[in-house]
Amino acid sequence: MQMETIAACRIAYVRKMGLYGPDNREAMETLKRWAAKEGRLTEEAVFLGIPQDDPRTTVPEACRYDACLIIGDEEALAEDEVATGTWGGGRYAVFELEHTAAAMEQAWASIPARLVAEGYSIDDRPIIERYRGQLLLADRCELCIPVREL
């Protein structure tokens, strides 16, 4: 676990509505195809997967998942394929893991207790899956958990 303050940034994103799960990959693949076409699918690219809603309190068909690519503040986009917006950043506990369902389940079994042991609790901001550089190529990701001190 590493603690990191992640800066707010501008993003290009593709939104998927509905139950979280395997269909989230479709949104990310759509964004990657767009990024490749625009010459943005590089080793320096940073992608974020952001589930915007809590499925325990939001009906499945209203759950929003955003597949995002961090872009520069001044970059102009042909916005017919993607939307643009900002992501607020903040303080996060960052865990690197394989991008598999089993690894995610294992991480979630241990993360809450580990955060409490370190003096943190999970904040209300969305949890982020971050994909960048060699991690993206190795099918690994960083699970970024928003935290606040206890």
ZIJOSUL-V160889 format. One record per backbone hydrogen bond with DSSP energy under -0.5 kcal/mol. NH is the residue of the N-H (numbers start at 1). CO is the residue of the C=O. Records with the same first field share a line. If there is no record, write none. Layout:
NH=CO + CO
//
This chain:
2=94
4=92
6=4 + 90
9=87
10=71
11=85
12=69
13=83
14=67
16=65
18=63
24=21
25=22
26=23
27=23
28=24
29=25
30=26
31=27
32=28
33=29
34=30
35=31
36=32
37=33
38=34
39=36
40=35
41=35
42=40
45=42
47=131
48=68
49=129
50=48 + 66
51=49 + 127
52=50 + 64
53=64
55=53
57=54
58=54
62=59
63=60
65=16
66=50
67=14 + 65
68=48 + 66
69=12
70=46
71=10
75=72
79=77
81=78
83=13
85=11
87=9
90=6
92=4
93=145
94=2 + 92
95=143
97=141
99=139
100=98
104=100
105=101
106=102
107=103
108=104
109=105
110=106 + 107
111=107
112=108
114=110
115=111
116=112
117=113
118=114
119=116
120=115
121=148
123=146
128=144
129=49
130=128 + 142
131=47
133=43 + 45
135=132
136=132 + 133
137=133
138=134
139=136
140=135
141=97
142=130
143=95 + 141
144=128 + 142
145=93 + 143
146=144
147=91
148=121
150=119
//
